[in-house]
Amino acid sequence: MLTSIKTNQFNTVGSESKKLAMMYFRVAIILFGAQLLMGLIAAIQFVYPGFLFEFFDFSVARMVHINALVVWMLYAMIGSVYLMLPDETGIETVGIGLGKLAFWVLTAAVAVVVLVYIFIQIGPGKESTIWLINEGREYLEAPRWADIGIVVAVLIFYYNVFATYMKGRKTGIMTVLVADLMALAGLYLAGMFFTDNISMDQFWWWWVIHLWVEATWEVFVGALAAYGLIRVINAKREIVEMWLWIEVLMLFGSGILGLGHHYFWIGTPEYWWEIGALFSALEPVPLVAMFVHVLYDWGRETGAAEASGKGHAVVKNEPAMAWIAVNAFGNFLGAGIWGFFHTLPQVNIYTHGTQFTAAHGHLAFFGAYATILIGMMYIGIQDAYGIKRLRATFKSKMAIFLITFGVLGMTVALTIAGYEQVLVERAELGAGWNAFFVAQDLPWYVQAQVWRLIMGVVTFIGFVYLVWDLMTIGKVAKEMEETETREKAVVATA
C-alpha cells in the first residue's frame, strides 16, 4: 500500500480524491499497529503487573490503545469516503486542496497528542491540563485544543463530501452517507462541554460513545458494504440500496434508544431500564439483515456467473470480498450476540465493568469496523494499480486467518475472565473493594489473561502479514496482469 501511494497510478475521474484516500489509509495502518502494540503492553501488564511500572503504566498503555483504535478507524473511514466519492458522484471531489490541508493538520495534531500522552503521564489536574494535556474523560482524553482541531478537520471533510454530492450524481448510497456524516460530526460536540455533575457528564458523554458507534458508525458500515459489493461482485445497485435503506431504518430505530443500556447505573431515571432493555434487544436485528444481505448478494452473483460459465471470476477483489464476508459474521457476533449477552439490566447489574465488556468491545470493533475498513484498503490498492482482478495471496490469507483467529481467541479468553468475575466478585462476594482483588488472583481469571496475551501475539503476527501484503500485493498483481496480457497477445497473433 505504501508503494501504491508513491506510484499514484490512478488515471480515472477522481484520481486526486483517491490519492488523498490512500494517504488516510497509510496513517490508519500505522495507528492500527500502534493500537495493537499498546494492547500487547497492557495485556502483559495484566499478567505481570510490574512490567514497565512507573515508566509506562497500564493507564497510559490502555488510554493510547483505545484512542489509537478510534482514530485509526476515523482515518480509514475518511479515506474510504474519499475513495468512493468519485465513483458514486461521477466527478472529482470538490475542494480537494482544502481536504489535503485538513489531512496534514489533523495528522500533526494526532502526532502531538500521542506524544503528550506518552511523555506527560502524571501531573496536576488544572484548567490548563484540560486544554493542553488531557481532558480526563475516558475514550475522549484528547485535550480541548485537539477537540477543536478535530471538529474543524471533520467540518472541512463534510464540506468536501456535501459539495461533491450536490454537484455530482446523487445515488442512494451517497444520500445515506451525507445524512449519516452530518450526525457523525454533530454528535462529537456532545462530548466537548464540561459539567461538574457526574451523572449529567456521563449522560452526554454516552451520546458520543454510543451514538457514534452503535448508530452512525453502523450506518456508515452499511453504506461501505453496499459500495463494496457493487465494486467487488457487481451486485445490482437497486437490491443493495434497498437493503441499505432497510438497515438504516432498523439501525437508527434500535440504535438511538438502545443508548438506554448505558443509563442503567449512572443516576438517570429508572424508566431507562425498560427503554434500554427493549431497544438494545432489537439491536442485533439489523445486524442479521446486514449478514443476510452480504451472503445473499455474494451467492446470487456467484450463481449467475457460474450459470454463464464464468465460474468464480465474479469476485474482482478476493481479499476485499473475504474481509467483507468476515465483517458480516463479525458484526453479527461481536456487536449482536456478545452485546446481547449483557445488555439486559437483570444481567448487566452483574456484568457491568467486568471483562465481559472488554470481550464484547474487542469482537465488536473488529467485526463491525476493522474488517470492512481493511477491505476498503484493498479496493484502494486495486484502483491505485488499475488492476482488473485482485487475487488473494498467501500473505493476505494468513493475515485474515491470524487476525480473525487471534481476536476470536481474545474474545473467548476475556469472556471466561468475565464469567469468573461475575460468579466470584459480583455474585458471591458482593462486588466490594476486596472482592475485586480476590477475583484477580483466581486461576480462571489468571489463565484467561494469559490466553488473551497469547492470542494478542497471534493477532499482531497477522497484522505483520497484513502490512506485508498491503505493501506488495498491488505490484505483484499488476506484473501478473501485464504478463497475462502479453501472453494473450502472443497467442492471438500466432
N, C-alpha and C positions, 0 to 999 in steps of 0.2 A: 504493500500500500504506500509506503514511503517513496518507493521508486516511481509509482504511478503519479504521485503528486509532482515530482520533479519533471517527468516527461510531458505531462499535460497534453495527452493526445486527443482530448475532446475536440471534435470537429463538427458538432451539430449545434442547433439552436440552443442557447442556454449554456454554452461552454464555460463562460465566466462564473455563472452560478454554481456549476458542478465543480469547478476548481475550488471555489470557496467551500463547498461541501466537503471536499477531501481534506482541506485544511482543518475543518472542525473535527473530522474523523481522526486525523493524526493526533490532535491534542486529546481527544476522547480515549484513544487506545493507551496513551501514556498515563492518563489519570486512572484508567482501568487497572493498569499494572500497579500503580501506587496504592490503589484501594486494596488489591489482593495482598500486597506486601505488608501493609498496615494490619490487615486482618490476620496474617500469619503471626506477626509480632504479638497481637492481642491474644491469639489462640495459645501461643507459647506461654504467655503470662498467666493464663487460666490454669495451666498445668504446673508451671514454675513461677510462682508469684514474685520471686525476687529478680527475675530476668529484666535487666535494664532499669531496675528500680532507682528512682531519683535521677536517672539520666534521660530516659524516655518512658514515662509512666504509662500505665494502662489507659488512664483517662484521655491522654493525648492521642495514643495509638487508635483508640476507639473513635475519638472525635474525627480524626483525619480519615479513618477508614470509612465512616458513614458520609462525611462531607464529600470525599472523593467519589463515592458511589453516586450521589445526587448530581454532582457537577459533571462527571463524565457522561452520564445519561442525558443531561441537558445539552451538552455539546453534541452528542450523537443525534439527538432529536433535531436540533437546529440544522446540523449537517444533512440529515435525512430530508428535511423540508427544502433546503436549497437544491438538493439533488433532484427531487421530484417536481419542483415548481415549474421548470421549463417544459417538462413532459406533459404536465397536466394543463398548463395555460397556453402552451404553444408559442411563448415569447421568452426573451431574456428577462431575467429578474430586474425589476425596476430599482434603481438606487444601489447598484451593486458596489459602487465605490464606498458608499456610506456603510454598507454591510461589512466590507473588509476592514474599515476603520473600527467598527464596533467589535469585530473579532479580535483585533490586536489590543484594544483597550481592555476587553473582558479577560483575555489571556494574561495580560500583565497584572491585572487586579487579582486574578486567581493565584498567580505565582507569588505575589506579595502576601496574600492572606495565608497561604500554606506555610510560607517561611516564618511568618509571625506565629502561627500555631506551634510550629516546631521549636523555635528558639526563645519564645516568651511563654513558658509553660505555667508559671505561677506569678502572682503579683496582687496588688490591692484591687478591690472592686470599686472603682470610682466612675463618675460620669464619663471621664476621658477614656476609661477602659472600654466602655460600650461603643464609643465612637471609633477607637483606634486599634483595639486589641481583639476583643472577643465579646460578643453580645450576651453569652452565657445561656442561651436558650437552645436546648437540645435539638440537633439537626439543623438549626438556623444560627449557628455560632458566629457567622460572618459579622465583622464589625459594621457599624452603621454606614460608614463611608462606602464599604463594598456593597451593602444593600442598595444604596442609591445608584451605584455604578451598574449593578445587575439590572435594575429597573430600566435605566437609560438604554443599556445594550439590548434588552428584550423589546423595548418600545421601538428601537431602530429596526430590529428584526421583524417586528409585527408590521411596521410601515412597509418594509420590503415586500412582505407577503401580501398584505392587503392591497397595495397599489398595483402589484402584478396581477392579482386576482381581478381587480376592477378593469384593468386594461386588456387582459387576455381572455382565453376561453374559460367558461365557468362550469366545471364539472361538479358532480355530486360530492366527490371526494374532497375537492377544494372548498366547497361550501361548508362542509362539516369541519374541515381543518381551520378555516378562517374564524368560525364561531368558537371553536374549541380553544384556539390560541388566545383569543380575547379573554376568555375565562382564566386561562393559564397565567397570563400576565397580570390580570387584575387580582387574583387570589393571593399573590405573593405580598400584596400591600397589607393584607390582614395580619401578617406577622411582623410588621415594621413599627408598630406603636407599643408603648410600654404602659402597663398598669401595675400598681403595687398589690392588687388583689390577685392571689394566685389562681383562684377559680376562674376569674374573668380572663386572666392571661392565658390559661390553658384552653379556655373556650375558643378564643380567637386563634390561638396557635394551631389548633387542630384544623382550622379552615385551610391552612397551608398544607399541613402534613397529610391530612386525609383527602381533602377535596382535590389536591393536586394528584395524589397517587391513585385513589380509588374512583375518581370521576374523570378529570380532564386527561390524565395520562392514559387511562384505559381507552377513552375515545380516540386519543391520538394513535394508540397502537392499532385500533380498528381501522383507522384511515391508512396507516402504513401497510397493514396486512392486505387491504384492498388494492392499493397501488402495487405492492409486491407481487400479488397473484396475477395481476394483469401483465406485469412486466415479465415474470418468470415462466408462467404456463399459459399465457394468452387467455386467461379467464375472461368471460364475457362481462363487460362493464355493467350492463343492466342488472345482472344477477349479483355481482359483487356489491354494487351500490345499494341494491335492495336490502341485502344482509346488513350493510353498514348502517342504514337508517334504522333498521330494527334494533341493532345492537346499541346505537346511540340512545334510542328511546329507553331501552331497558337499563343501560348503564347509568344514565342520569336519573332515571326513576328510582333505582335502588341505591346508587352510589351517594347521592346527595343526602338523603335521610339516613342512609347507613352510617353517616357520621355519628349518629347517636350511640354507637357501641363504644366510642371514646369518651362519652359523657356519663358513663355509669358511676364513676367513683371520684369525680373531681369537684363535687359540690353543686352540681346542676340539679334542677327539679327531677323528681322520680319518674315523671312521665317519659323521660328519655329511655328508661328501661324497656318499655313496650315498643317505642318507636325504633330504637336501636336494634332490638332483638328481631323485630319483624322485617325491617328493610335490609338488615345485614344478612338475614337468612335468604333473602332474594338475590343477593349479590352474585352467587355462583351461577344463576340462571343465564345472564348474558354471556358469561364465560363459556358455558356449554354451547351456546349459539355460535360463538366465535370458533370453538373447537370443531363443531359440525360443519360450519361454513368452510373452513380451510380444507378439511378432508373431503367434503363433497365436491368442491371445485377441482381439487387435485385429481380425485378419482374420475370425475366427469371428463376433464380434458385429456387425461391419460387414456381413458377408454376410447374416446373419439380418435385419438392419434393412432392407437393400436388397430382400430377398425379400418383406418385408411392406409395401414401398412407402414406408418412412420415409427412404430414402436415407442420407446421412451424418449424420443427426441423432443417431446413436448416440453420438457424441462430445459429452459435456456440457461439456467444458472443453478447447478446442482448444489453447491454449498449454501446459497441463499435459500433454496427451497427446503433444505434439510433444517436450517435454523428456523424458518417459518413454521415447519411442522413441529419442531420442539417447542416453539412458542405456543402453539395450540394446546399441546399436552401440558406444558409447564404452567401456563396461565391458569388453566383449569385446576391443576393440582395445588400449586402454590398459593394463588390468590383465592381460589374457590374452596377446595377441600380443607387445606390446612388453616385457612381463615375461618371457615365454618366450625372447625374443631372447638374453637374457644371464643366464639362471638356472642353466644347467649349469656345473659347476666348470671344465670344459675351456675354456669361453668366458669365464666370469666372471673368470678369472685375468687376462685382458687388459682386460676392460671395466669392472671394478670401480673405482668412483670417477671415471669419465670422464663426459662429457656424455651418454652412453647412459643412465646412471642418471637424469639430470635429464629427459631426453626421456620415459622411462617414467613418472617421477613426475608430470610435468605432465599427460600424457594420462590417466593412471590416476586421479588425484584429480579431474580434471574429468569424465571419462567415467563413473566409477563413483559419484561422490558429489555433485558440484556440480549435475549435471543433474537428478537426482531431487529434490534439495532445493529447487531453483528451481521445479520442478513442484509441489511441496507448497505453496510460497508462493502460486502461482496458485490452488490449491484453497482456501487460506485466504481469499483475496480473494473468491472466488465465495461462500463461506459468509458472509463479513462483509457482503456486499451482498444476500444472498438471491437470487442470480441463478440461474435455471434452466439456462441455457446460456451459457457464456462463449466468445465467438468470438475468434479471433486478430485482431490489429490489425496495421497496417503496422509499428508500433514493436516489437511482440512478434516479428514475423517478422525484422526487421532485427537484433534482439537475438540471437536464436538463431543466425542465419546468421553474423553477425560474430564472436560469441564462439566458436562452433564452428570457423569458418574460421581465426580467429586462433590458437586453441590447437593445431589440427592443423598450422598453419604453423610455430609454435614447436617442435612435436614433431619435424617433419621437419628443421628447421634444427639442432636440438640433436643429432639422430641423425647428421647429416652431420659435425658437430663431433666427436662421439664416435668416429665411424668414423676420422676423421683422427688422433685421439689414439691409437686402438688401433694403427693402422698405423705411425705415426712414433714417438710417445712410448713405447709399450709394446713393440711387436714389433721395430722397427728399432733404437731407441736404448736399450732395456733398462730403461725406467721409472726412470731415475736422476733426480737433482735437476735437472741441466742439461737432460735430455730434456723435462721438464715445460715449461720456459721456451721451448725451441726450438719445441715444438708450438704454443704460444700465439701465435707470430708467423707461422705458415704461412698462406697465402692461404685455404685451405678453412676453417680454424678462424675466422679473422677475418671472412670473408664470412658464415659461418653465424651468428656472433654479431650481425652487422649485421641479418641477416634475422630473427633471434629478436627483436631490438628492434622492427623494423618490425611484425612480427606481434603483438608485445605491445601496440603502439599500437592496432592493429586490434581486439584483444580489449578494450581499455579503452573504445574508442568503442562497441563492442557493449554493454559494461556500462552506459554512459550511456543508451543506448536502453532497456536492461532496467529501470533505475531509473525512467526517464521513464514507461515503460509500467506498471510496478507502481503508480505514483502516480496514474495516470489511468484505467486500463482498467476498474476497478470502477465508478467514477462514470458513465463513458460507457456501459458495458453496461447499467447499471441504468436510465438515462434511455431508452435504445433499447427495453428490455424494457417499460417503462411506456408508451411511445408505441405500441408494437405492441399492447399490451393494450387501450388506449383505442380504437385503430382497429378492432380486432375487435369491441369492444363497440358501436361506432357501426354497423358493418355488420350486427351481429346484431339491432339494434333498428330498422334501416331497413326 
